Amino acid sequence: MLTKERQDLIVSYINEKNAVTVAELMEEFGASAATIRRDLTSLHDEKRIIKVFGGATSISDTDVNTFEPSVSAKSSLNIEEKEAISKYAASLIHDDDFVYIDSGTTTLEMIKYITNTKAKYITNGIVHAKKLLEKGLNTMIIGGRCKPTTEAIIGPDCIEGISKYHFTKAFMGTNGISLHAGYTTPDVDEALVKQEAVKHAYVSYILADHTKFGKVSSVTFAEIPNCCIITDSDVSKNYSSKTIIKNVNEEKK
């Protein structure tokens, strides 16, 4: 089969399915993983499909956000929702926990409500580490390159550092949650750090207000079943059928 013909068929297949994995495309077209990935890269560059981690989605299925707002800009959004989510998340920390706290404004808000002084905390957030220390908590920070926009530590050194640890709980931020794309973020380097943290945690919690659902950013760092979600409103049963979801406002109804 000619490359152009195969790529046209791949686009049709993705449009029909909305979202597919590399493995599905390999089986469907009898091609190697390397060939499929090259095709997806080419089709993504041509804006015919959206390449995500481990597969691809239809262009018509969703808009992809590639913009990363500054920390100050994100801090002013959905303040009450973040507060409710953060309070509940902090209450999940117990004695003897080894906790990973991801960079992000909701995870930063969470530190305000942490009361457990016996747990150990590790983070890739520069401001997060400072806030943890100010509370007198047992704190570690991962080494690596600093990203000015999100005030996060990223890069190969950060990933290697995380790979040495095994967390009892990880509290993660995300830019988007989608049934087909999973948990996403605009930056590749930051996605790789998040992916490694989730991989090395016994249980991972995504802290996300209702505005994050149905949104897709450029890079997937985990699939929906890989994490529990803490949010501020009811969500579609399509999500709750795939993972544990806690609506922190359900008691108020």
C-alpha positions as CSV (number, residue, x, y, z in Angstrom):
1,M,0.0,0.0,0.0
2,L,1.3,3.4,-0.9
3,T,2.0,5.9,1.9
4,K,-0.6,8.4,0.6
5,E,-3.3,5.7,0.3
6,R,-2.5,4.4,3.8
7,Q,-2.6,7.9,5.3
8,D,-5.9,8.7,3.7
9,L,-7.4,5.5,5.1
10,I,-5.9,6.3,8.5
11,V,-7.7,9.7,8.5
12,S,-11.0,8.1,7.6
13,Y,-10.6,5.5,10.3
14,I,-9.8,8.1,12.9
15,N,-12.7,10.3,11.9
16,E,-15.0,7.2,12.2
17,K,-13.7,6.2,15.6
18,N,-12.9,9.7,17.0
19,A,-10.0,8.4,18.9
20,V,-7.6,5.5,18.3
21,T,-4.4,4.1,19.6
22,V,-1.2,3.3,17.8
23,A,-1.8,-0.4,18.5
24,E,-5.3,-0.3,16.9
25,L,-3.8,1.3,13.7
26,M,-1.0,-1.2,13.6
27,E,-3.6,-4.1,13.6
28,E,-6.0,-2.4,11.2
29,F,-3.3,-1.5,8.6
30,G,-0.7,-4.2,9.2
31,A,2.0,-1.7,9.7
32,S,4.8,-1.3,12.2
33,A,4.6,1.1,15.2
34,A,7.3,3.2,13.6
35,T,5.4,3.5,10.4
36,I,2.2,4.4,12.1
37,R,3.9,7.0,14.3
38,R,5.5,8.6,11.2
39,D,2.1,8.7,9.5
40,L,0.5,10.3,12.5
41,T,3.2,12.9,12.8
42,S,2.8,13.7,9.1
43,L,-1.0,13.9,9.3
44,H,-0.8,16.0,12.5
45,D,1.6,18.5,10.7
46,E,-0.9,18.7,7.9
47,K,-3.7,19.4,10.4
48,R,-5.7,16.4,9.3
49,I,-5.7,14.7,12.7
50,I,-4.6,15.4,16.2
51,K,-1.7,13.3,17.4
52,V,-1.8,12.6,21.2
53,F,0.4,10.4,23.4
54,G,-0.1,6.8,22.3
55,G,-2.5,7.5,19.4
56,A,-4.6,10.2,17.6
57,T,-8.0,11.9,17.6
58,S,-10.2,13.4,15.0
59,I,-9.8,17.1,14.2
60,S,-13.6,17.5,14.2
61,D,-13.8,15.8,17.7
62,T,-12.4,18.6,19.7
63,D,-10.3,21.8,19.8
64,V,-6.8,21.4,21.2
65,N,-5.4,24.0,23.5
66,T,-1.6,24.6,23.0
67,F,-1.5,27.8,25.2
68,E,-0.1,27.7,28.8
69,P,-1.3,30.6,30.9
70,S,1.0,32.1,33.5
71,V,0.7,31.1,37.2
72,S,-0.7,34.5,38.1
73,A,-3.3,34.3,35.4
74,K,-4.5,30.8,36.5
75,S,-4.5,31.8,40.1
76,S,-7.4,34.2,39.5
77,L,-9.6,31.6,37.9
78,N,-12.3,29.5,39.7
79,I,-11.0,30.4,43.1
80,E,-13.9,28.9,45.2
81,E,-13.8,25.7,43.2
82,K,-10.1,25.3,43.8
83,E,-10.5,26.0,47.5
84,A,-13.1,23.2,47.9
85,I,-11.1,20.7,45.9
86,S,-7.9,21.5,47.7
87,K,-9.5,21.2,51.2
88,Y,-10.7,17.7,50.4
89,A,-7.5,16.6,48.8
90,A,-5.5,17.7,51.8
91,S,-7.7,15.7,54.1
92,L,-6.6,12.5,52.3
93,I,-3.1,12.8,53.6
94,H,-2.3,10.4,56.5
95,D,0.6,9.6,58.7
96,D,3.4,7.7,57.0
97,D,2.3,8.9,53.5
98,F,5.0,9.8,51.0
99,V,3.3,12.5,49.0
100,Y,4.1,13.8,45.6
101,I,2.6,17.3,44.9
102,D,2.6,18.4,41.3
103,S,3.2,22.0,40.2
104,G,0.0,24.0,39.5
105,T,-2.3,26.5,41.1
106,T,-4.8,24.0,42.6
107,T,-2.1,21.9,44.1
108,L,-0.5,25.0,45.5
109,E,-3.8,26.0,47.1
110,M,-4.0,22.5,48.6
111,I,-0.8,23.1,50.6
112,K,-2.7,25.8,52.6
113,Y,-4.9,23.1,54.0
114,I,-2.3,20.4,54.8
115,T,-2.2,19.7,58.5
116,N,-0.4,16.3,58.6
117,T,3.1,16.9,59.9
118,K,4.1,13.2,60.0
119,A,3.9,12.6,56.2
120,K,6.8,13.4,53.9
121,Y,6.3,15.7,50.9
122,I,8.1,15.9,47.6
123,T,7.3,18.4,44.7
124,N,8.5,19.8,41.4
125,G,6.9,23.1,42.2
126,I,9.3,25.9,43.2
127,V,6.7,27.9,45.1
128,H,5.2,24.7,46.4
129,A,8.4,23.7,48.1
130,K,8.7,27.1,49.8
131,K,5.1,26.9,51.1
132,L,5.6,23.4,52.4
133,L,8.8,24.5,54.2
134,E,7.0,27.6,55.7
135,K,4.5,25.1,57.3
136,G,7.4,23.2,58.8
137,L,6.7,20.1,56.8
138,N,9.2,17.4,55.8
139,T,10.0,18.6,52.3
140,M,12.0,17.6,49.3
141,I,12.2,19.2,45.9
142,I,13.2,17.4,42.6
143,G,16.2,18.8,40.7
144,G,16.1,19.9,37.1
145,R,15.4,22.8,34.7
146,C,13.1,25.6,35.8
147,K,10.2,26.5,33.6
148,P,9.3,30.2,34.1
149,T,5.7,30.1,32.9
150,T,4.5,27.5,35.4
151,E,7.3,27.8,38.0
152,A,7.8,24.1,37.7
153,I,11.0,21.9,37.6
154,I,11.1,19.8,34.5
155,G,13.6,18.0,32.2
156,P,15.5,14.7,32.2
157,D,17.1,15.2,35.6
158,C,13.7,15.7,37.1
159,I,12.3,12.6,35.5
160,E,15.3,10.5,36.6
161,G,14.9,11.8,40.2
162,I,11.2,10.9,40.3
163,S,11.9,7.4,38.9
164,K,13.8,6.6,42.1
165,Y,10.8,7.1,44.4
166,H,7.6,5.3,45.2
167,F,4.8,7.6,46.4
168,T,1.8,6.5,48.4
169,K,-0.2,9.4,46.9
170,A,0.3,11.8,44.1
171,F,-1.7,15.0,43.7
172,M,-1.7,16.2,40.1
173,G,-2.8,19.2,38.1
174,T,-4.1,19.0,34.6
175,N,-5.1,21.4,31.8
176,G,-7.7,19.1,30.3
177,I,-9.7,15.9,30.9
178,S,-11.1,14.1,27.9
179,L,-12.5,10.6,27.4
180,H,-10.5,10.0,24.3
181,A,-7.3,12.0,25.2
182,G,-7.1,11.4,28.9
183,Y,-5.4,13.9,31.1
184,T,-3.5,16.5,29.1
185,T,-1.1,19.5,29.3
186,P,0.3,21.8,26.6
187,D,4.0,21.2,27.3
188,V,5.8,18.0,26.4
189,D,8.5,18.3,29.1
190,E,5.9,18.9,31.8
191,A,3.8,16.0,30.5
192,L,6.7,13.6,30.8
193,V,7.3,14.7,34.4
194,K,3.6,14.2,35.3
195,Q,3.6,10.8,33.5
196,E,6.6,9.7,35.6
197,A,5.0,10.8,38.9
198,V,1.7,9.0,38.1
199,K,3.7,5.9,37.2
200,H,5.5,5.9,40.5
201,A,2.5,6.5,42.8
202,Y,0.3,3.9,44.4
203,V,-2.7,6.1,43.8
204,S,-2.9,9.4,41.9
205,Y,-5.5,12.1,42.3
206,I,-6.3,14.7,39.6
207,L,-7.4,18.0,41.1
208,A,-9.6,19.6,38.5
209,D,-12.5,21.9,38.6
210,H,-15.5,21.4,36.2
211,T,-14.1,23.6,33.5
212,K,-11.3,21.1,32.7
213,F,-13.7,18.4,31.5
214,G,-14.0,18.0,27.7
215,K,-10.8,20.1,27.2
216,V,-7.8,18.7,25.4
217,S,-4.2,20.1,25.5
218,S,-1.4,19.0,23.3
219,V,0.1,16.1,25.3
220,T,-1.5,13.2,27.2
221,F,0.3,12.3,30.4
222,A,-2.2,9.6,31.7
223,E,-5.3,7.8,30.7
224,I,-8.6,8.3,32.6
225,P,-8.4,5.0,34.6
226,N,-4.9,5.7,35.8
227,C,-6.0,8.4,38.3
228,C,-8.9,9.3,40.6
229,I,-10.5,12.7,40.0
230,I,-11.4,15.2,42.7
231,T,-13.7,17.9,41.2
232,D,-16.5,20.3,42.2
233,S,-19.5,19.1,40.3
234,D,-21.2,16.1,38.8
235,V,-19.7,14.8,35.6
236,S,-20.8,12.5,32.8
237,K,-21.3,8.8,33.6
238,N,-18.9,8.1,30.8
239,Y,-16.2,9.4,33.1
240,S,-17.4,7.8,36.3
241,S,-17.6,4.4,34.6
242,K,-13.9,4.6,34.0
243,T,-12.5,5.8,37.3
244,I,-13.3,7.0,40.8
245,I,-14.6,10.5,40.9
246,K,-15.2,12.6,44.0
247,N,-17.5,15.6,43.8
248,V,-16.6,17.7,46.8
249,N,-19.9,19.6,46.7
250,E,-22.2,16.6,46.6
251,E,-22.9,16.8,50.4
252,K,-24.2,20.4,49.9
253,K,-27.1,19.3,47.6
